[in-house]
C-alpha cells in the first residue's frame, strides 16, 4: 500500500475537510465514485471498505476525497444469490415489521401480528416439504408401489413398516429446516464491526422458529398415528407437541418480551428451553413411530395432513386480515403526502409475503405430485393447495385488471402535472425545442408514477380477501372441480385448466425471481432498477423472521460511524455525501454519532429516497420526525439535491419548484432541499449538436450545483468550529 504524501499546499492535512462519498445500489466501483483513475483502499476488506485517490490531493472544492464501497455486502456468490430467492417470503415478512405505524397505539400489536405471520410462513414451509416426503413419498408412493418415476431408488423402503418409512423420511423436512438455518447464517464480520442491538433477538427468534418447525412436523406424524387409535405414549407426545407450539405462539405474542433488555435473560432461558423440549419430543416421536407395530388406517393420503395444512392456511389469512383491520381502524388518517395510511405498508408487504409463500408451497406440492404420479394427476393433493393455486390465479388476474385501471386513471393527472413543471422550467424555449420539452414532460410523468405505487399496492393487497375465502373453502370437503359447476355452471374441466394455468404462472414467477436474483448482482444496469428492492429488504435487521437474509446494515452503519469518528479526529471536519441508498446509510450513521463528532459533520444527499420511499414506508423509524432529528444532529448543515425526472429520489422537506409558496424562514428544514432543473436546457449548448441529456437518478458529482453545494457545506463546517 502506497504511503500518503506529507501535508502541504496540494496535499491533505489536519486542516482539511474530508468528503466521504457513499454510493447507491448501482454497484459503482471506487474509481467511478471518486472520479479518479487510480485509487487505493485505506480501510475495510474485499467486501466493503474505504478508498482514496492515489496520490491524495486536495480537490478544487477544498476537500479530500474518500469513498465507502459497500455494494458487495448484500450480494455474494451466484449460488448464494440464487438460493436467497427461497428466503424472499421471509425477507418480506421481516420487512413488514419495520413498516409499523409511528404511534405507540398500534406498534406492539403490529409487531406481534407480523411475528406470528412470520412464524406461520415457517410452518407452511415445513408442511410443504413434509407433504412431499411423508404424504406423497412415504404414504402414497411407497405404500402403493407407485414410485416408478423415481427409478426405483426407494425400493429398499418398501419392506419397511409405515412407521419406519415415515420416521426415515421425516428427516427430509428436518434437513430442510437445517438448510434454512444455514442460508440465514450471518457472514463473518471483520474486527471492529459490531452488530446492531437487535442481533440477540435473532437468536431468540431462531430458537422459537426451530422449535415450532419441529413441533409442526411432530404434529403431522402424531396426528397421522392417532388416526388409527392413540396410545398413552402418543397421547403424551401429542400433548407435549401442542404445548411446544402454544409456548412458541405465547413467546411471540407477549408484547416486548423478546425485545426489552429487562426481560432478555428470561426470554433467553425460555426460548432455549422450548427448543430443547422440541428436540426431545421430536426424537421421542420418531422412536415411537419406529417401535409402534400397530396397523395404520386405510386412507388415500396421510391421515389428518390435509386438515393441518388447511388450518395453517386459514390462520395465515386470518392474521393478515386482523393486521389490516388493526392498522386501518387505528390509523385512518394519512401521512403527509403519503399515498398509504400510516403503517399500511406492513399489510401490503405481509400480503405479498403470504402470497409468495403460499404459491411456492402449492407449486412444490403440485409439481411433486405430477412427478411422482402420472402426469397431471394431482387430484390427491390437499384441497388447501388446490384452492391456493386457484386463488393465486384469480388474485393475479384481478390485480392486473385493477392495477391497469389505476395506471390509466393516473396517467392524465401525471401528464398534466409534468407538463406544468416542464413549462415553468423552460418558459422561453424556442419552437424548435418543443419536442424536447415534451420529452422532459414525459420523463417527469414517468417519474411521478412512483407516487402511485401506494394505491397500486393497496388495491393488490385488498384482493387478499380472495385468499381468505380460499382458506375457508380449504377446510371444507368441496373440491374446486365440484364447486365451480354448482356456483357458475362452469364445466369441471375448465377448473382443471385454470389450476394448470395457475401452476405454470407460479412457476413463471419463481423462474423470474431466480433470473432477477442472478442479474441483480451481476449486471449493473439491471441492478440499478431491481437491486434497490433487494437492498431495501436486506437493509433492515431481522426482527420478525430469523431465516431472512442477514442485514448488511449491521456492518455498514457501525463501520461508517466508526470511520466518521476517526476522520473527525484527524481532520477539520467530514462532509458526508450520499447518493441514493447511500444517503440512507449515512442518515442512520448520523443518528449513531456522539455529540462531539456530530459538531464536525455536514451532510449532502442527492437522488435520495429518504422521504419518497423510506419516510412513507417506515414512518416509525425513518419518518419525518426522525429525518428532522438527523438535521438537528448535524446542526442543519444539510443540503439535498433532487430532480423531478428521478423516479426514486426526491425532495425531503420542501420541493422548491417554480411557483411554489415560499418556505417558512423560521424553519431550518426549509433550506435543506435544492431542486436541480433536468435537463440543464432544451437547446444545444454553443458548439454542441444535441441538447443536454436527461439525468434522472444518475449521480450529480460532475454538476456545478454539486460543487457549489460542497463549498457551501465546507464553509458552514468551518464557521461552526470554535476559533
VENKATA-V588393 format. One record per residue. N is the residue number from 1. RES is the residue in one small letter. PHI is phi in whole degrees, 0 to 359 (* if undefined). PSI is psi in whole degrees, 0 to 359 (* if undefined). OMEGA is omega as a letter, one per 30 degrees, with the letter a starting at -180 (999 if undefined). Layout:
# VENKATA-V588393
n:res:phi:psi:omega
N:RES:PHI:PSI:OMEGA
N:RES:PHI:PSI:OMEGA
This chain:
# VENKATA-V588393
n:res:phi:psi:omega
1:x:*:131:a
2:x:290:155:a
3:x:277:148:l
4:x:282:136:l
5:x:294:148:a
6:x:293:154:l
7:x:301:144:l
8:x:191:190:a
9:x:295:334:a
10:x:246:7:a
11:x:235:148:a
12:x:291:147:l
13:x:214:187:a
14:x:293:344:l
15:x:271:359:a
16:x:266:158:l
17:x:261:134:l
18:x:269:130:l
19:x:262:105:a
20:x:265:109:a
21:x:265:137:l
22:x:234:122:a
23:x:281:172:l
24:x:266:213:a
25:x:267:8:a
26:x:283:352:l
27:x:77:25:l
28:x:295:142:l
29:x:275:170:a
30:x:298:330:l
31:x:294:321:l
32:x:288:321:a
33:x:293:319:a
34:x:273:348:a
35:x:57:44:l
36:x:226:144:a
37:x:286:333:a
38:x:235:128:l
39:x:224:162:l
40:x:221:148:a
41:x:274:132:a
42:x:249:349:l
43:x:195:160:l
44:x:95:199:a
45:x:223:196:a
46:x:288:339:a
47:x:276:327:l
48:x:200:142:a
49:x:185:177:a
50:x:253:137:a
51:x:230:151:l
52:x:225:157:l
53:x:297:153:l
54:x:235:115:f
55:x:280:164:l
56:x:281:133:l
57:x:221:166:l
58:x:272:127:a
59:x:286:172:a
60:x:295:339:l
61:x:270:4:l
62:x:85:16:a
63:x:240:160:l
64:x:262:124:a
65:x:278:140:l
66:x:211:148:a
67:x:229:143:l
68:x:252:118:l
69:x:257:121:a
70:x:231:0:a
71:x:291:349:l
72:x:273:352:a
73:x:292:315:l
74:x:287:338:a
75:x:262:192:l
76:x:184:213:l
77:x:290:164:l
78:x:299:318:a
79:x:298:319:l
80:x:292:319:a
81:x:299:318:l
82:x:292:321:a
83:x:293:335:a
84:x:292:343:l
85:x:300:326:l
86:x:299:328:a
87:x:274:1:a
88:x:302:313:l
89:x:300:324:l
90:x:292:321:l
91:x:297:318:l
92:x:293:321:l
93:x:297:321:l
94:x:292:323:l
95:x:295:325:a
96:x:298:324:a
97:x:292:336:l
98:x:277:353:a
99:x:263:14:a
100:x:297:160:l
101:x:298:160:a
102:x:283:334:a
103:x:288:162:a
104:x:279:344:a
105:x:293:317:a
106:x:259:347:a
107:x:306:302:a
108:x:299:318:a
109:x:296:317:l
110:x:296:319:l
111:x:299:315:l
112:x:298:313:a
113:x:295:320:l
114:x:296:322:l
115:x:289:324:l
116:x:292:321:l
117:x:297:319:l
118:x:298:319:l
119:x:297:320:l
120:x:298:325:l
121:x:297:321:l
122:x:296:317:l
123:x:297:319:l
124:x:296:322:l
125:x:298:313:a
126:x:296:318:a
127:x:296:322:a
128:x:293:318:l
129:x:291:319:l
130:x:297:327:l
131:x:298:320:l
132:x:289:312:a
133:x:286:317:a
134:x:265:313:a
135:x:283:303:a
136:x:287:312:a
137:x:279:295:a
138:x:295:321:a
139:x:267:306:a
140:x:281:308:a
141:x:285:302:a
142:x:292:327:l
143:x:292:328:a
144:x:253:1:l
145:x:66:38:a
146:x:244:44:a
147:x:251:34:a
148:x:297:331:a
149:x:294:343:a
150:x:260:11:l
151:x:70:17:l
152:x:75:16:a
153:x:295:335:a
154:x:257:18:a
155:x:299:332:a
156:x:295:340:l
157:x:273:352:a
158:x:296:327:a
159:x:279:355:a
160:x:277:161:l
161:x:288:165:l
162:x:299:317:a
163:x:298:320:l
164:x:294:318:l
165:x:297:316:l
166:x:296:320:a
167:x:294:319:a
168:x:291:312:a
169:x:284:349:l
170:x:293:343:l
171:x:291:341:l
172:x:293:308:l
173:x:296:329:l
174:x:298:316:l
175:x:296:326:l
176:x:295:322:l
177:x:293:319:l
178:x:298:321:l
179:x:300:315:l
180:x:299:318:a
181:x:299:320:l
182:x:288:321:l
183:x:297:324:a
184:x:272:9:a
185:x:292:150:a
186:x:278:140:l
187:x:287:160:l
188:x:293:134:l
189:x:262:146:l
190:x:290:164:l
191:x:300:133:l
192:x:95:347:l
193:x:272:116:a
194:x:260:144:a
195:x:283:161:l
196:x:292:160:a
197:x:297:343:a
198:x:282:348:a
199:x:302:318:l
200:x:302:331:l
201:x:297:324:a
202:x:298:320:l
203:x:297:318:l
204:x:292:315:l
205:x:297:322:l
206:x:297:317:l
207:x:298:320:l
208:x:294:315:a
209:x:292:322:l
210:x:294:317:l
211:x:298:317:a
212:x:292:323:l
213:x:296:314:l
214:x:293:322:l
215:x:297:322:l
216:x:295:317:l
217:x:298:316:l
218:x:298:321:l
219:x:298:318:l
220:x:298:314:a
221:x:291:315:a
222:x:288:326:l
223:x:294:320:l
224:x:295:318:l
225:x:293:323:a
226:x:289:342:l
227:x:296:337:l
228:x:261:11:a
229:x:116:136:a
230:x:264:153:l
231:x:244:173:l
232:x:299:320:a
233:x:296:309:a
234:x:293:328:l
235:x:294:315:l
236:x:296:317:l
237:x:295:322:l
238:x:294:320:l
239:x:296:318:l
240:x:295:322:l
241:x:297:314:l
242:x:298:321:l
243:x:297:319:l
244:x:299:314:a
245:x:295:319:l
246:x:294:322:l
247:x:296:321:l
248:x:298:315:l
249:x:296:319:l
250:x:295:319:l
251:x:296:322:l
252:x:283:331:a
253:x:275:348:l
254:x:277:110:a
255:x:302:127:l
256:x:81:352:a
257:x:299:317:a
258:x:275:348:a
259:x:256:326:a
260:x:286:141:l
261:x:295:327:a
262:x:294:328:a
263:x:259:6:a
264:x:300:313:l
265:x:300:317:l
266:x:294:321:l
267:x:294:320:l
268:x:298:313:a
269:x:295:319:a
270:x:294:312:a
271:x:294:321:l
272:x:293:323:l
273:x:293:318:l
274:x:297:318:l
275:x:296:319:l
276:x:297:318:l
277:x:297:320:l
278:x:298:320:l
279:x:301:312:a
280:x:295:317:l
281:x:295:320:l
282:x:296:316:l
283:x:297:318:l
284:x:294:324:l
285:x:294:315:l
286:x:296:320:l
287:x:295:319:l
288:x:297:322:l
289:x:294:318:a
290:x:294:320:a
291:x:274:345:a
292:x:280:115:a
293:x:261:6:a
294:x:291:160:l
295:x:286:161:a
296:x:250:150:a
297:x:291:154:l
298:x:280:127:a
299:x:202:145:l
300:x:293:327:l
301:x:231:172:l
302:x:303:123:a
303:x:304:137:l
304:x:69:353:a
305:x:296:315:a
306:x:299:322:l
307:x:294:320:l
308:x:296:317:l
309:x:298:317:a
310:x:296:315:l
311:x:293:327:l
312:x:294:316:l
313:x:297:317:a
314:x:295:317:l
315:x:296:325:l
316:x:298:310:a
317:x:291:327:l
318:x:295:316:l
319:x:300:320:a
320:x:294:317:l
321:x:293:319:l
322:x:297:320:l
323:x:300:314:l
324:x:296:319:l
325:x:296:321:l
326:x:296:315:a
327:x:293:315:a
328:x:291:324:a
329:x:290:318:a
330:x:264:350:a
331:x:225:61:l
332:x:288:334:l
333:x:287:161:a
334:x:252:148:l
335:x:290:160:l
336:x:304:122:l
337:x:57:18:a
338:x:263:139:l
339:x:279:353:a
340:x:242:138:l
341:x:302:154:a
342:x:301:128:l
343:x:84:353:a
344:x:291:340:l
345:x:302:327:l
346:x:298:321:l
347:x:291:317:a
348:x:299:310:a
349:x:292:321:l
350:x:297:322:l
351:x:296:319:l
352:x:294:319:l
353:x:299:315:l
354:x:297:317:l
355:x:298:316:l
356:x:295:317:l
357:x:297:316:l
358:x:297:320:l
359:x:296:315:a
360:x:296:316:a
361:x:292:318:l
362:x:294:320:l
363:x:294:322:l
364:x:299:314:l
365:x:295:317:a
366:x:297:310:a
367:x:291:324:l
368:x:295:321:l
369:x:297:320:l
370:x:296:321:a
371:x:288:320:a
372:x:278:334:l
373:x:246:191:l
374:x:295:148:a
375:x:302:139:a
376:x:68:12:l
377:x:265:87:a
378:x:240:16:a
379:x:293:339:a
380:x:277:359:l
381:x:296:151:l
382:x:305:139:a
383:x:300:331:a
384:x:300:322:l
385:x:290:320:l
386:x:294:319:l
387:x:293:326:l
388:x:295:314:l
389:x:298:317:l
390:x:296:318:a
391:x:295:321:l
392:x:295:319:l
393:x:296:314:l
394:x:295:320:a
395:x:299:312:a
396:x:293:319:l
397:x:296:312:l
398:x:294:321:l
399:x:297:323:l
400:x:296:318:l
401:x:294:313:a
402:x:295:315:a
403:x:294:323:l
404:x:297:322:l
405:x:295:321:l
406:x:294:321:l
407:x:298:314:l
408:x:294:323:l
409:x:293:323:a
410:x:281:339:a
411:x:301:312:l
412:x:299:320:a
413:x:294:317:l
414:x:295:320:a
415:x:292:321:l
416:x:296:315:l
417:x:296:319:a
418:x:292:320:l
419:x:297:320:l
420:x:295:320:l
421:x:295:314:l
422:x:297:322:l
423:x:294:322:l
424:x:289:327:a
425:x:288:325:a
426:x:232:66:a
427:x:290:338:a
428:x:250:23:a
429:x:297:133:l
430:x:291:162:a
431:x:303:324:a
432:x:291:348:l
433:x:263:7:a
434:x:300:320:a
435:x:296:320:l
436:x:293:322:l
437:x:297:321:l
438:x:295:322:l
439:x:298:318:l
440:x:297:316:l
441:x:299:319:l
442:x:295:320:l
443:x:296:319:l
444:x:294:319:l
445:x:297:319:l
446:x:294:319:a
447:x:295:324:a
448:x:287:351:l
449:x:297:334:l
450:x:305:326:a
451:x:289:348:l
452:x:258:4:l
453:x:293:332:l
454:x:300:302:l
455:x:302:324:l
456:x:298:314:a
457:x:294:319:l
458:x:298:316:a
459:x:297:318:a
460:x:292:320:a
461:x:290:326:a
462:x:298:332:l
463:x:288:357:l
464:x:297:345:l
465:x:301:334:l
466:x:299:319:l
467:x:294:323:l
468:x:296:317:l
469:x:298:318:l
470:x:296:324:l
471:x:296:320:l
472:x:294:315:a
473:x:295:332:l
474:x:294:338:l
475:x:280:340:l
476:x:277:176:l
477:x:261:15:l
478:x:275:125:l
479:x:273:147:l
480:x:307:327:l
481:x:294:332:a
482:x:273:323:a
483:x:284:323:a
484:x:300:314:l
485:x:297:327:a
486:x:290:315:a
487:x:275:319:a
488:x:243:359:a
489:x:66:22:a
490:x:274:132:l
491:x:302:143:a
492:x:300:329:a
493:x:294:333:l
494:x:294:325:l
495:x:296:320:l
496:x:299:323:l
497:x:295:318:l
498:x:296:318:l
499:x:298:317:l
500:x:296:318:l
501:x:296:320:l
502:x:296:322:l
503:x:295:316:l
504:x:292:328:l
505:x:295:316:l
506:x:296:318:l
507:x:299:321:l
508:x:294:321:l
509:x:297:315:l
510:x:297:318:l
511:x:296:321:l
512:x:295:321:l
513:x:295:322:l
514:x:297:315:l
515:x:296:320:l
516:x:297:317:l
517:x:297:327:l
518:x:287:313:a
519:x:280:335:a
520:x:298:329:a
521:x:247:10:l
522:x:235:353:a
523:x:228:118:a
524:x:298:312:a
525:x:294:325:l
526:x:288:321:l
527:x:297:327:a
528:x:301:327:a
529:x:258:327:a
530:x:259:327:a
531:x:301:332:a
532:x:298:327:l
533:x:291:317:l
534:x:291:318:l
535:x:294:326:l
536:x:295:320:a
537:x:288:320:a
538:x:270:1:l
539:x:290:323:a
540:x:275:137:l
541:x:299:161:a
542:x:281:108:a
543:x:238:0:l
544:x:230:312:a
545:x:239:118:a
546:x:287:344:l
547:x:265:6:l
548:x:293:159:l
549:x:302:142:l
550:x:300:147:l
551:x:283:134:l
552:x:276:343:a
553:x:292:337:a
554:x:288:348:l
555:x:257:314:a
556:x:297:315:a
557:x:293:309:l
558:x:298:325:l
559:x:295:318:l
560:x:296:314:a
561:x:299:319:l
562:x:294:319:a
563:x:293:318:l
564:x:300:318:l
565:x:298:316:l
566:x:298:317:a
567:x:292:324:l
568:x:292:336:l
569:x:280:339:a
570:x:255:341:a
571:x:229:174:a
572:x:288:340:l
573:x:173:174:a
574:x:228:126:l
575:x:260:112:a
576:x:275:122:a
577:x:237:112:a
578:x:237:129:l
579:x:260:132:l
580:x:55:237:a
581:x:294:339:l
582:x:299:329:l
583:x:293:329:l
584:x:291:315:l
585:x:302:317:a
586:x:291:320:l
587:x:298:317:l
588:x:291:323:l
589:x:296:321:l
590:x:301:322:a
591:x:294:343:a
592:x:264:351:a
593:x:283:142:l
594:x:288:160:a
595:x:304:321:a
596:x:296:333:l
597:x:276:321:a
598:x:299:331:l
599:x:293:344:a
600:x:246:24:a
601:x:232:141:l
602:x:232:160:a
603:x:230:129:l
604:x:234:117:l
605:x:241:150:l
606:x:207:145:a
607:x:52:41:a
608:x:271:133:l
609:x:268:16:a
610:x:304:316:l
611:x:267:317:a
612:x:295:327:l
613:x:245:303:a
614:x:289:315:a
615:x:296:330:a
616:x:277:323:a
617:x:274:331:a
618:x:234:63:a
619:x:297:333:a
620:x:282:340:a
621:x:240:332:l
622:x:222:37:l
623:x:284:185:a
624:x:301:320:l
625:x:297:320:l
626:x:292:320:l
627:x:296:327:l
628:x:292:327:l
629:x:297:321:l
630:x:300:314:l
631:x:299:318:a
632:x:294:324:a
633:x:288:337:l
634:x:259:16:l
635:x:63:29:a
636:x:57:26:l
637:x:275:72:a
638:x:216:128:l
639:x:233:140:l
640:x:234:120:a
641:x:259:133:a
642:x:212:162:a
643:x:231:148:l
644:x:290:339:a
645:x:273:2:a
646:x:272:119:a
647:x:279:350:a
648:x:248:307:a
649:x:273:168:l
650:x:187:191:l
651:x:282:159:a
652:x:251:314:a
653:x:243:324:a
654:x:208:136:a
655:x:287:320:a
656:x:58:40:l
657:x:282:157:l
658:x:301:131:a
659:x:93:351:l
660:x:290:156:l
661:x:296:143:a
662:x:297:142:a
663:x:287:164:l
664:x:287:116:a
665:x:295:341:l
666:x:279:348:a
667:x:267:114:a
668:x:296:336:l
669:x:292:339:a
670:x:293:340:a
671:x:264:8:a
672:x:281:313:a
673:x:275:136:l
674:x:230:117:a
675:x:277:134:l
676:x:256:124:l
677:x:292:133:a
678:x:225:121:f
679:x:284:177:l
680:x:298:329:l
681:x:200:166:l
682:x:252:5:l
683:x:237:151:a
684:x:297:144:l
685:x:289:160:l
686:x:306:129:a
687:x:86:359:a
688:x:252:153:l
689:x:268:335:a
690:x:233:154:l
691:x:289:163:l
692:x:303:144:a
693:x:284:162:l
694:x:286:137:a
695:x:260:326:l
696:x:58:240:a
697:x:268:5:a
698:x:291:164:a
699:x:293:164:a
700:x:236:11:a
701:x:302:331:a
702:x:273:356:a
703:x:280:145:l
704:x:298:330:l
705:x:295:327:l
706:x:293:314:l
707:x:300:319:l
708:x:295:321:l
709:x:295:319:l
710:x:300:313:a
711:x:296:320:l
712:x:297:315:a
713:x:290:324:l
714:x:299:318:l
715:x:298:319:l
716:x:295:322:l
717:x:298:314:a
718:x:293:322:l
719:x:293:332:a
720:x:280:346:a
721:x:280:143:l
722:x:296:141:a
723:x:280:*:999
